[in-house]
Amino acid sequence: MIATFTPSPPILAGSRFGAYGGQYVPETIVPALAELEQGYRQALADSTFVEHLQSVLRHYVGRPTPLYEAARFAQRVGGGPVWLKREDLAHTGAHKINNAIGQGLLAQRMGKRRIIAETGAGQHGVATATVCAMLGLACVVYMGEEDTRRQALNVYRMRLLGAEVRPVSAGTRTLKDAINEAFRDWVTGIESSYYLIGSAVGPHPYPEIVRTFQSIISQEARAQALTAIGHLPHRVVACVGGGSNAVGSFAAFLEDACVELVGVEAGGRGPGLGDNAATLGAGRPGVLHGAHSYVLQDSGGQIGATHSISAGLDYPGVGPEHAHLKDSRRVRYHAVEDVGALDAFFALTESEGIMPALEPAHALAWVQANRHPGVTLVTLSGRGDKDIHTVASASGRQEYLA
Ligand SMILES: *Cc1c(COP(=O)(O)O)cnc(C)c1O
């Protein structure tokens, strides 16, 4: 029997994961967060809501996604068996839809007809616009002006899906400015608007909500492993941007002390500030996006610049649960550089006929570099079609484009 979505019991004492999380927001937003928490708890306790979500995940998203043994990839790597949790086969090609669907249905149940989102690379914006089209909800997506230029194709996709994309020209014209605008919009229309956050970040209760909707990944994978492999995997590996696919991949395994959990961050060009997005490895505790967590910052506490070959990992913060899991040592976090991810992109493409997104290529690269014995389960969080131009220019294989 494959697991369907099951709401997990509350995991938080108050609004924090250990020392991290909380609500570092203007007072005007606090009532909206309280309303959200109440609406969320009521929805999860409502069997009609849960059954509807299960049905949409099955018939619209295409869940359960397969667990696939990448035997030729494993042979090439030279360690133990490697199994892939195929989130790349979910509708729209990545795990982000799991959260967008869950929160979209929650917004609908709370009577909100207008969705606000913010997006950096545009992938969360596309997932949100998709769900809004499916549910008939209005959708406004804030995006830094700089990002709208870099990700023009995703802007076009969002507009095709009926979303209004609002370029933000304040500050550095990137994600953190878009986040500010999204909060500002939310404050002015809290009765009718729902702010749909795309990763396991933000003020409480967002990290818990996103984790809940993404935990379907590990609920399915754990049951699939027991059936297909006959035992639990020895380790679970996932890439970490804001941390939603990783926290969703780890959730059902946290109590399995025998399962090693590994989060892989973007090591970019190297260890210097501005050259990577390895928040847990190179950051310090601080406040970003309304929560206390690890943050990439300079010595004066200003948010640091980031770089990664994968747009989806290029974020200076990380979800508060990961900060806690790092400090408690339940999960080990490592960084993989751009070149490693690129190499793993080719390795999986050539050995399995599966093009990974550059984000999960970081997780694959960690597996490649370590050649561990035992069974490794890797979450393939998305497909790589979106990245082929980046791959072409970064690898020098432009001649293929001719
Ligand atoms: C956005 C994205 C990520 C990073 O986001 P998380 O919240 O850390 O999961 C990883 N993989 C893919 C394919 C993405 O689109």
The ligand as an ORCA input file, in Angstrom:
! r2SCAN-3c Opt
* xyz 0 1
  C      13.011     25.458     -5.928
  C      13.696     24.177     -6.126
  C      14.570     23.640     -5.159
  C      14.956     24.371     -3.899
  O      13.894     24.656     -3.035
  P      13.688     23.874     -1.677
  O      12.631     24.658     -0.988
  O      14.989     23.870     -0.946
  O      13.240     22.504     -2.009
  C      15.119     22.395     -5.380
  N      14.861     21.708     -6.504
  C      14.039     22.181     -7.459
  C      13.798     21.358     -8.685
  C      13.428     23.425     -7.311
  O      12.620     23.887     -8.263
*
